[in-house]
Amino acid sequence: MIRRLYSLVFIRDTQKRKVLLGFKKRGFGKFKWNGLGGKVHPGEPILDGAKREAKEEACVELDNLRYVGYLEFQFEYDMNDIMATHVFCTDNYSGEISETEEIRPQWFGYDEIPFDKMWKDDKFWFHYMLSDKLFKGFFLFKSDQETIIHYELNEVEKLE
């Protein structure tokens, strides 16, 4: 079993109750709204990978990242590969949020999240992230990358 490390970051404005999502313009997850993030390079600390991806995708520097979730994703077409995804959120960033070749960022109100244009698992765990609750989960998708075959999701006391 191969576990590939990924980061997923959500920038929030808790006072205005908004979250920044990025519309993926190319690559894995193309045409879906998601947080910022991606592959963690070999030997790169996960937190550094999260910050690097946010800079590459939306031109922002991140501070005070909070580790809020751990999700594993597996797809029927490759049962030997697991996407081990570390989920972070922050209310602090610097720089001007900008569109890049990969991502078109946009703010959404907490009650306007476009779940119908996101990964199908998001609707199950997104509320944990928005409310600062810690969570762990596993999602097994069919090869179509749309249908969830099985999932497990729990709020947890701590993440390691």
C-alpha positions as CSV (number, residue, x, y, z in Angstrom):
1,M,0.0,0.0,0.0
2,I,1.4,3.4,-1.0
3,R,0.4,6.4,1.0
4,R,1.0,9.7,-0.8
5,L,1.0,12.8,1.3
6,Y,-1.2,15.8,0.4
7,S,-2.2,19.1,2.1
8,L,-5.5,20.8,1.9
9,V,-5.8,24.4,3.3
10,F,-8.9,26.6,3.9
11,I,-8.5,30.3,4.4
12,R,-11.5,31.6,6.4
13,D,-12.8,34.9,7.4
14,T,-14.6,33.9,10.6
15,Q,-16.0,37.4,11.2
16,K,-17.7,37.6,7.8
17,R,-18.4,33.8,7.9
18,K,-16.7,33.2,4.5
19,V,-14.2,30.6,3.2
20,L,-11.9,30.9,0.3
21,L,-12.2,28.1,-2.3
22,G,-10.3,27.6,-5.5
23,F,-11.8,26.5,-8.8
24,K,-9.4,24.0,-10.2
25,K,-8.6,24.8,-13.9
26,R,-6.3,21.8,-14.6
27,G,-5.1,18.5,-13.3
28,F,-6.6,16.2,-10.7
29,G,-10.0,17.6,-9.6
30,K,-10.3,19.9,-12.7
31,F,-13.6,21.9,-12.7
32,K,-14.2,21.4,-9.0
33,W,-14.1,23.9,-6.1
34,N,-11.7,22.9,-3.4
35,G,-9.3,24.3,-0.8
36,L,-5.8,25.1,-1.7
37,G,-3.2,22.4,-1.6
38,G,-1.7,19.4,-3.3
39,K,1.1,16.9,-3.2
40,V,3.7,17.2,-0.5
41,H,7.2,16.8,-2.0
42,P,9.4,13.9,-0.7
43,G,11.2,15.0,2.4
44,E,9.1,18.2,2.7
45,P,7.4,18.8,6.0
46,I,3.6,18.7,5.5
47,L,3.1,22.2,6.9
48,D,5.7,23.6,4.5
49,G,4.0,21.8,1.6
50,A,0.7,23.4,2.6
51,K,2.2,26.9,2.7
52,R,4.0,26.3,-0.6
53,E,0.9,25.2,-2.4
54,A,-1.1,28.2,-1.1
55,K,1.6,30.5,-2.5
56,E,1.7,28.7,-5.8
57,E,-2.1,28.5,-6.2
58,A,-3.3,31.8,-4.8
59,C,-0.2,34.0,-4.3
60,V,-0.6,34.1,-0.5
61,E,1.6,33.6,2.5
62,L,0.0,31.7,5.4
63,D,0.4,32.1,9.1
64,N,-1.1,30.2,12.1
65,L,-2.2,27.1,10.2
66,R,-4.3,24.9,12.4
67,Y,-4.3,21.1,11.8
68,V,-8.0,20.2,11.8
69,G,-8.4,17.0,9.9
70,Y,-6.9,13.9,8.4
71,L,-8.6,12.3,5.4
72,E,-7.7,9.2,3.4
73,F,-9.0,8.8,-0.2
74,Q,-8.8,5.7,-2.2
75,F,-10.1,5.1,-5.8
76,E,-11.3,1.7,-7.1
77,Y,-9.0,2.0,-10.1
78,D,-5.9,1.9,-7.9
79,M,-6.6,0.1,-4.6
80,N,-2.8,0.1,-3.7
81,D,-2.7,3.9,-3.5
82,I,-4.0,6.1,-0.7
83,M,-4.1,9.9,-0.7
84,A,-3.3,10.8,2.9
85,T,-4.6,14.3,3.1
86,H,-3.8,16.7,6.0
87,V,-6.4,19.4,6.3
88,F,-5.5,22.8,7.7
89,C,-7.4,26.1,8.2
90,T,-6.3,29.6,9.0
91,D,-7.8,33.1,9.5
92,N,-4.4,34.7,8.7
93,Y,-2.7,35.3,5.4
94,S,-0.7,38.0,3.7
95,G,-0.5,39.0,0.1
96,E,-3.2,39.7,-2.5
97,I,-5.3,36.6,-3.3
98,S,-4.8,36.2,-7.0
99,E,-5.8,33.8,-9.8
100,T,-3.1,31.6,-11.2
101,E,-2.9,29.1,-14.1
102,E,-4.2,26.4,-11.8
103,I,-6.7,28.0,-9.5
104,R,-9.4,30.7,-9.6
105,P,-10.0,31.7,-6.0
106,Q,-13.3,33.0,-4.7
107,W,-14.9,33.7,-1.3
108,F,-18.1,31.9,-0.4
109,G,-20.4,32.5,2.6
110,Y,-20.7,29.5,5.0
111,D,-24.3,29.1,3.8
112,E,-23.3,29.3,0.1
113,I,-20.8,26.5,-0.2
114,P,-21.1,25.0,-3.8
115,F,-21.2,21.4,-2.6
116,D,-22.7,20.3,-6.0
117,K,-19.5,21.5,-7.7
118,M,-17.1,20.0,-5.2
119,W,-15.8,16.5,-4.3
120,K,-18.7,14.5,-3.1
121,D,-17.0,13.8,0.3
122,D,-16.8,17.5,1.2
123,K,-20.5,17.7,2.3
124,F,-19.8,15.1,5.0
125,W,-16.8,16.8,6.8
126,F,-16.8,20.5,5.7
127,H,-18.9,21.6,8.8
128,Y,-16.2,20.1,11.1
129,M,-13.6,22.3,9.5
130,L,-15.8,25.4,9.5
131,S,-16.5,25.0,13.2
132,D,-12.9,24.1,14.3
133,K,-13.7,20.6,15.2
134,L,-11.1,17.9,14.6
135,F,-11.9,15.0,12.4
136,K,-10.6,11.9,10.7
137,G,-12.1,10.1,7.7
138,F,-11.7,7.6,4.9
139,F,-13.5,7.7,1.6
140,L,-13.5,5.0,-1.1
141,F,-14.6,6.3,-4.5
142,K,-15.6,4.4,-7.6
143,S,-13.4,4.8,-10.6
144,D,-15.7,7.6,-11.9
145,Q,-14.3,9.8,-9.0
146,E,-17.9,10.9,-8.2
147,T,-19.5,7.9,-6.5
148,I,-18.6,7.2,-2.9
149,I,-18.7,3.4,-2.3
150,H,-17.9,3.5,1.4
151,Y,-16.8,6.0,4.0
152,E,-16.0,6.4,7.7
153,L,-15.9,9.8,9.4
154,N,-15.4,10.7,13.1
155,E,-14.9,13.8,15.2
156,V,-11.8,13.2,17.3
157,E,-10.3,14.7,20.4
158,K,-6.8,15.1,18.9
159,L,-4.8,14.6,15.7
160,E,-1.3,13.1,15.7
